[in-house]
């Protein structure tokens, strides 16, 4: 369904639902299959329905805590990660775990259900509650056989869920690692082979523009992949682009592609300045093409979840399985089945929850640190690249390399 101009204005009013900025002409699947009228006749009922689903389908605690998963390790972190004391540390911090707190609602539900089952069995045992034998066998399952028969199916669903989610997370991290390498390479090539113009200020202008827009692309892509992040404001805050460049950037919808286009135009301008090697120009253009591929790959991961049938069926399977668990455990565990049911639910739901957390990787990956690394490396390449060569060369003057 094509978004009309009227719907696009509604997009600007409610960025929470139109996540990541779908614009005019984008193809989206709405929550309902009815035809949306165009222009001023935009369906008010569908708008209210979307608002309702938006409010009641978001867990604000989970959404706000996703930024806390953005970890970057150094040597001390790795040493702590490998330490044998990690077992005690992880167990002692279980009640402070964001994962456990996020699962508090289903865990409390399982505990309440297990308590009801235990009370029901006690009432039957002391004949306070009388139920016909046939109905008793239906309401109170006293065999663990059904759980044993279906546990392998649940295991397969969870393995598929976590493996698929981790694959998406790994692809996203590889994309941003490649972005870091390509950004460094473009700047290295540009600064190394930039034509030495008679007007030195012209060369400095193009060098500065190349460095600025390579850094700007990474921040534009980060904000493009995150909810409620403004690339223009971020770049203005960090003073990366000039004000006229920010004004131009603010007028486009797809900001990463605009940055790529600016870089492409810069390469074309370098060719017009008689850049010394056509091969270098081709290599720089190839690197820019890889930036575009990275952007497309990240958008693919963001826009396309794991097939929803798997997610829904896994959730339904787990809830039914865990709801029947207290009935199966009572015969062998008695009142101990209450904490046991909660513990098993935590372990089972936790595996699925991890898969859900990393399925959309861009809000849990430390993209801020990656962008800051790119900016820092490019600044250092531009400021100190030739200086280091001057200090290490006592035979051939570095100036001869540019002749």
Secondary structure as UniProt FT lines:
FT   HELIX           5..13
FT   TURN            15..17
FT   TURN            19..20
FT   TURN            24..25
FT   HELIX           39..41
FT   HELIX           44..56
FT   HELIX           60..65
FT   HELIX           66..69
FT   HELIX           75..82
FT   TURN            84..85
FT   HELIX           86..92
FT   HELIX           94..96
FT   HELIX           98..102
FT   HELIX           104..125
FT   TURN            126..127
FT   HELIX           133..139
FT   HELIX           145..193
FT   HELIX           200..224
FT   TURN            227..228
FT   HELIX           231..238
FT   HELIX           243..250
FT   HELIX           255..272
FT   TURN            273..274
FT   HELIX           278..303
FT   HELIX           308..333
FT   HELIX           334..336
FT   HELIX           337..359
FT   HELIX           361..363
FT   HELIX           367..392
FT   HELIX           398..402
//
